[in-house]
Amino acid sequence: MVLSSPQPTIDLAAVTAHVAQRLAGRARVSSLHDMVVVDVDRDNLVDAARVVHDDPITRCDLYSINAGVDMGNGELRSVTFVRGTTTHVFVMLRTPCSELDAHVPSLVPVWVGANWAERETYDMYGIVFDGHPDLRRVFLEETFPGHPLRKSFMPPRSDARGG
């Protein structure tokens, strides 16, 4: 069995160039495997999201997931995956922030489906999604100390775990 990278079903170069032109000066646009990659700072994230959501070439109407990433050097990333159900365009939006200023704008105003995924990322990584309608922990209790998927996380000591 040979594993290979996903292959695009669209003219990925043309779509990437189109998105790069639409976001000129506001984001870095590239491609990876079968998706358009948009590296965008938090000040331009919502604008970039609206472009990939509303533009007829991309029309990314399906919010897939948000993933937090701890780069291990004090940088965190919010990584959002969206897809166009009719255009077959797959886009990854990557937005950096720091452990000391872990804020990015919520994408719930663009995709209502971002609600739950942003709560999960907040719970596990501590990234605060500014403007989120109900940002609270989804897995852990509100009093849980810290965010367990950060590389700097130290589990709380407990007699139950031999601590």
Backbone torsions as a table, in degrees:
resi	resn	phi	psi	omega
1	MET	NA	127.7	-179.6
2	VAL	-108.4	126.2	176.7
3	LEU	-90.1	139.7	178.9
4	SER	-139.1	165.5	178.8
5	SER	-72.4	150.4	175.5
6	PRO	-59.4	140.7	-179.2
7	GLN	-103.6	137.3	-179.7
8	PRO	-67.0	147.1	175.8
9	THR	-106.9	7.4	-179.7
10	ILE	-126.3	173.8	172.5
11	ASP	-80.0	84.1	-172.8
12	LEU	-59.7	-39.2	179.9
13	ALA	-63.4	-42.4	-179.7
14	ALA	-67.0	-42.4	179.5
15	VAL	-66.6	-42.4	178.2
16	THR	-60.5	-44.4	178.4
17	ALA	-63.3	-40.2	178.9
18	HIS	-63.1	-47.1	179.8
19	VAL	-64.5	-40.8	178.0
20	ALA	-60.3	-40.5	178.4
21	GLN	-66.4	-42.1	179.9
22	ARG	-66.1	-31.4	-177.0
23	LEU	-106.3	16.4	-177.2
24	ALA	-50.5	128.7	178.5
25	GLY	81.5	-8.1	-178.8
26	ARG	-115.2	-13.4	-178.1
27	ALA	-161.9	158.9	171.7
28	ARG	-99.4	128.7	-175.7
29	VAL	-119.9	132.2	178.2
30	SER	-145.5	-170.5	175.9
31	SER	-134.6	155.0	178.1
32	LEU	-146.0	120.9	-177.8
33	HIS	54.4	-106.4	-176.8
34	ASP	-112.6	18.5	-175.2
35	MET	-132.7	154.7	172.1
36	VAL	-85.2	132.9	-179.8
37	VAL	-112.1	124.6	179.9
38	VAL	-116.2	108.3	174.1
39	ASP	-92.7	115.2	-170.7
40	VAL	-139.5	137.7	177.1
41	ASP	-75.8	165.8	-172.9
42	ARG	-65.1	-26.6	179.0
43	ASP	-67.1	-24.8	-178.1
44	ASN	-112.2	4.7	-174.8
45	LEU	-61.3	-49.3	-176.8
46	VAL	-64.5	-40.3	176.8
47	ASP	-60.6	-45.2	179.6
48	ALA	-63.5	-40.7	178.7
49	ALA	-62.6	-41.7	179.0
50	ARG	-65.0	-36.0	177.5
51	VAL	-62.3	-51.1	-177.5
52	VAL	-70.4	-23.6	177.3
53	HIS	-77.4	-44.2	-169.4
54	ASP	-95.5	-25.8	-175.7
55	ASP	-64.9	133.2	-177.9
56	PRO	-63.7	-22.0	178.8
57	ILE	-74.0	-36.5	-177.9
58	THR	-101.3	-49.4	-178.9
59	ARG	34.7	59.9	179.9
60	CYS	-79.2	95.4	-175.3
61	ASP	-97.8	-9.8	-177.3
62	LEU	-109.8	114.7	175.4
63	TYR	-84.3	121.7	-177.0
64	SER	-89.7	-63.9	-171.9
65	ILE	-163.0	160.1	168.2
66	ASN	-121.0	135.3	177.8
67	ALA	-123.6	135.6	170.8
68	GLY	-87.5	149.0	176.5
69	VAL	-135.8	129.1	174.1
70	ASP	-102.3	112.9	-176.4
71	MET	-75.5	-12.2	176.9
72	GLY	86.6	-1.2	-178.6
73	ASN	-121.8	23.0	-177.2
74	GLY	93.7	-6.7	178.8
75	GLU	-99.9	134.9	171.6
76	LEU	-113.0	158.0	175.2
77	ARG	-134.7	141.4	168.4
78	SER	-100.7	122.3	-178.1
79	VAL	-120.7	118.7	-176.5
80	THR	-114.2	134.4	178.0
81	PHE	-113.1	128.2	177.7
82	VAL	-134.2	159.1	-177.8
83	ARG	-142.6	146.6	172.3
84	GLY	-89.8	116.2	-176.7
85	THR	-69.7	-26.7	178.0
86	THR	-102.1	-28.2	-178.5
87	THR	-89.0	-18.4	-177.8
88	HIS	63.7	24.5	177.0
89	VAL	-89.4	134.0	179.7
90	PHE	-116.0	125.0	-176.1
91	VAL	-126.1	137.6	172.0
92	MET	-113.3	122.7	176.7
93	LEU	-104.2	119.7	-179.7
94	ARG	-114.9	127.6	-177.6
95	THR	-131.6	121.6	179.9
96	PRO	-86.4	154.9	168.3
97	CYS	-152.3	178.1	-179.2
98	SER	-113.5	161.2	176.5
99	GLU	-59.1	-33.2	-177.4
100	LEU	-82.2	-17.3	178.8
101	ASP	-141.4	66.0	-172.3
102	ALA	-84.4	68.0	-179.5
103	HIS	-128.0	134.3	168.4
104	VAL	-139.8	155.6	178.6
105	PRO	-69.9	146.8	174.6
106	SER	-71.9	145.4	175.4
107	LEU	-102.0	10.1	176.7
108	VAL	-57.8	-36.7	176.9
109	PRO	-63.7	-21.6	179.1
110	VAL	-93.5	-47.6	178.6
111	TRP	-127.7	111.9	179.6
112	VAL	-60.4	-25.7	178.8
113	GLY	-67.2	-9.6	178.1
114	ALA	-71.9	-16.4	-172.5
115	ASN	-52.4	-61.1	-174.7
116	TRP	-67.2	-43.2	-177.4
117	ALA	-63.4	-39.3	177.4
118	GLU	-66.5	-35.2	176.6
119	ARG	-64.0	-40.5	178.0
120	GLU	-62.5	-44.8	-179.6
121	THR	-65.3	-39.0	175.9
122	TYR	-60.5	-46.9	-177.3
123	ASP	-61.5	-47.4	-173.2
124	MET	-84.1	-32.9	-175.1
125	TYR	-116.2	-14.3	-179.8
126	GLY	78.1	16.3	175.1
127	ILE	-78.2	123.5	-178.6
128	VAL	-90.3	124.1	179.7
129	PHE	-96.8	96.8	-176.9
130	ASP	-61.4	131.1	-179.6
131	GLY	89.7	-0.7	178.6
132	HIS	-64.6	137.3	-175.4
133	PRO	-72.7	-17.7	-176.1
134	ASP	-157.1	57.0	-174.5
135	LEU	-78.1	106.2	175.7
136	ARG	-152.8	165.1	-178.7
137	ARG	-60.7	148.0	-179.0
138	VAL	-115.9	-27.7	179.8
139	PHE	-106.4	-42.7	-174.6
140	LEU	-101.5	156.2	178.1
141	GLU	-69.6	153.8	-175.8
142	GLU	-57.0	-29.0	-177.3
143	THR	-85.9	-0.9	-179.1
144	PHE	-62.2	131.0	-176.9
145	PRO	-82.4	112.7	174.2
146	GLY	94.8	-169.5	-175.2
147	HIS	-132.7	108.7	-164.7
148	PRO	-67.2	-14.5	178.7
149	LEU	-96.3	2.1	171.3
150	ARG	-74.2	141.8	-178.7
151	LYS	-65.3	-25.2	-179.9
152	SER	-84.6	-0.9	-175.5
153	PHE	-66.3	132.5	173.5
154	MET	-116.4	120.6	-178.7
155	PRO	-59.3	144.1	176.6
156	PRO	-65.0	144.7	178.7
157	ARG	-73.1	143.4	-179.5
158	SER	-152.2	136.9	176.2
159	ASP	-61.8	-30.7	-179.5
160	ALA	-65.3	-23.7	180.0
161	ARG	-107.7	15.4	177.0
162	GLY	80.9	14.8	-177.3
163	GLY	-87.6	NA	NA
